[in-house]
């Protein structure tokens, strides 16, 4: 800081892309010189220009042309452009001057020599640097409006929060300081008062962006606005300022209601209305007008219809359908008139209407809204339509008769409206509750929608009759008449103008309810535990009974109490109107087990039977008989309940009694099946009993192998420990199981029964009472009733075997396999037997492979043969009643293996139906296919001998011919002369 009066001085470290020598880079941030610091070379600070109360000046300290101690900083104008990178003409002059200074500086000062201009431009184009942006093009505003100019900087170094300076020039050449985010004393005196009044302010929107706001802009604010940023970069790159031009136009827009605003426009729903406003502009520039009609209804404001500056109509939300149908439209009247026309008013159209006009201008293909004005046109009040519907108050009608109700309509509408009448019924008198049932409806086209027994007629223009035929009890309730008035709209559309609901009319359907009495009788009363209890509930003294009435019963149980405490009744079973029986929680399990039986003996008698009555069953029982009446839709509705008097079931407890009952769930079974026996234990006068069970077996009467022999099989003690007794069948060690199903019920199972298991089986049960903790005392022992296992075979037994006369064949021979069925036991008529026969083969020496189905013949005589990969063929036929023949024609080597047949017998029952017996399999037979050596080599030998003979003869013929015609030679013999030997002496 320095200067007179302690005023803040602002320094810029560059002048047209050249860094000043005053700034130093410390910790990534540029710092100013300290207070009292002097520039190098004996320079001093100089102000840019002088004023009365001068704002802070911009200074640039650069070396002068002359070097040495006399060098001083050169003063630069604030609007010369030295504060921004690449400024205007002043900046260029400063740059040239500094370039000249640089050239005149000696080399000893360490300054770099200037580079060529081409290299500098290339460096700026390739390098990335700071970018300051303001809106492109020019901004147009109207006098009195607010001007907002955004400015942002990007691609900078240094701190994230940047500072901005704003300058203004009316001509674009000389700029005056306007505002700054850094220095409070930066603005010129001309703008300080406006800044203090808040007419001009800077609003920071981000660390790198601000907005300049000028409220109530005036013609003097027209000009150029420059946004610049001080440098915090390590190197100077990019632009540090940007300028935008602002044009201020006079207010030439006129908006008015035509005619003058009306205090109120009262209409009826469905009537047309039109509103009009005028808008015109005398702007010297080419501007467009946009108009919008708004509806205000309390705090809610809605857009009705608008005309954009591009001449496009846009309906507001909720008005799209009405606009497309032509019900709501916007027309132009004359040169400056705009009329909103509504053909049929709705209740939603009530409110205050306002005409909003905005002026737009296009600059370089972009549209700007320069001002907006609005005027209140009229307040529309929609008068509601008077509509009332009345019906007679209370009506009483006898069951089976007709119900006639009249709905009278009162309205003040006399125009073309059509009513829609709907009749409702409900059990409650409140029509706003859900559950209203629609009886009949007459739409606006006079079409009736109703059920066959309900009619709706139009007697006169204001009366509508509802007729319900053959009324029943379900028609009792409250009836409502709903009326809606519909008015025609544009393009054959309709809209609802009013609706009303009549007061409820009570309808009481009187009828003769059934008159009867209920009597409960105990036909069988138990004297001991596990005895049978049977109760009968009868309907007596029936009067006024009709054919469309049926009776059902509900059974209840109430425990005995000595005191006068009220005991709730427990539901045992209830029968509905469709004869379905539902069990209560108390009787559900026992009814499923067959211990509780509920039955309807006759039309007027219901019975309840307890097969084994226990002490817990003692108490009071009563029945409730309900009368059900058939309705028109064939449903049944309960009309009356009559209770019987209760009956007390009770018996006196006696000495300790232990009763064991054994039963067999499946009385009929065959050998190999599972035998199951359940032992049910009941005791009396035994405190907290536990039971031990022993299963015994006795040979049946007539078996002389071991007479009177009792065999102990398996036991279960009171601690539920199971022990095998004299069960000696080692192959079926796990074949017997004794388990505890309930505290008083035990179940014995024997799996895979054999004929030797026949006999009488019992449960020997011993009741134990706890004595002093873990000790037990034998209280009673009882033997259950015997359950006999008797294997009786009444049906035939089928066996199957395979036979073949040719188990070993030569390839190509016929293989014949017979499946022979034998029948043991009862003789059957051949017509009562049928068989499904299937042949299988395992093509291996053993049975280690999966069998292959060859052919099958069902009991209807249909043969199915599987596909084969070799040439041999199969045929299957029934030779006799119990014999089936499989033939393999042209056997191959692949046909060897084990063959067997599978037979499923079918036996005709006495009722004429066919019963399928168990499938039986025969033992396999092995078939061998041999090769015929003679036949295999016969043809090759004959062919070889023949070929060799032919070839030998041919070779002889060829040799003979060759010797006589082709290879013959003539031999000439030389004559030898006969000469005598001469003697040596003559020589």
Buried (B, 14 or more C-beta within 10 A) or exposed (E): EBBEEEBBBBBBBBBBBBBBBBBEBEEEEBEBBEEEEEBEBEBEBBBBEEEEEBBBBBBBBBBBEEBEEEBBBBBBBBBBBBBBBBBBEBBBBBBEBBBEBBEEBEEEEEBEEBEEEEEEEEBBEEEEBBBBBBBEEBBBBBBEBEBBBBBBBEEBBBEEEBBBBBBBBEEEEBBBBBBBBEBEBBBBEEBBEBBEEEBBBBEBEEEBBBBBBBBEBEEEBBBBBBBBBBBBBEEBBBBBBBBBBBBBBEBBBBBBBBEEBBEEBEBBBBBEBBBBBBBBBEBEBEBBBBBBBBBBEEEEEBBBBBBBBEEEEBBBEEBEEBBEBEBBBBEEEEEBBBBBBBBBBBBBBBBBBBBBBBBBBBBEEEBBEBBBBBBBBBBBEBBEBEBEBBBBEEBEBEBEEEBEBBBBBEBEBEEEBBBBBBBBBBEEEEBEEEEBEBBBBBBBEEEBEBEEBBBBEBEEEEEBBBBBEEBBBBBBBBBBBBBBBBBBBBEEBBBBBBBBBBEBBBBEBEBEEBEBEBBBEBEBBBEBBBBEBBBBBBBEEBEEBEEEBBBBBBBBBBEEEEEEEEEEBBBBBBBBBEEEBEBBEBBBEBBEEEBBEBEBEEEBBBBBBBBBBBEEBBBBBBBBBBBBBBBBEEEBEEBBEBEBEBBEBEBEEEEBBBBBBBBBEEEEBEBEBEBBBBBBBBBBBBEEBBBBBBBBBBBEEEEEEEEEEBBBBBBBBBEEEBEBBEBEEEEBEEBBBBEBEEEBBBBBBBBEBBEEBBBBBBBBBBBBBBEEEEEBEEBBEBBBEBBEBEBEEEBBEBEBBBEBEBEEBBBBBEBBBBBBBEBEEEEBEEEEBBBBBBBBBBBEEEEEEEBEEBBBBBBEEEBEBEEBEEEBEBEBEBEEEBBBBBBBEBBBEBBBBBBBBBBBBBBBEEEEEEEEBEEBBBEBBBBEBEEEEEEEEEEEEEEEEEEEEEEEEEEEEEEEEEEEEEEEEEEEEEEEEEEEEEEEEEE
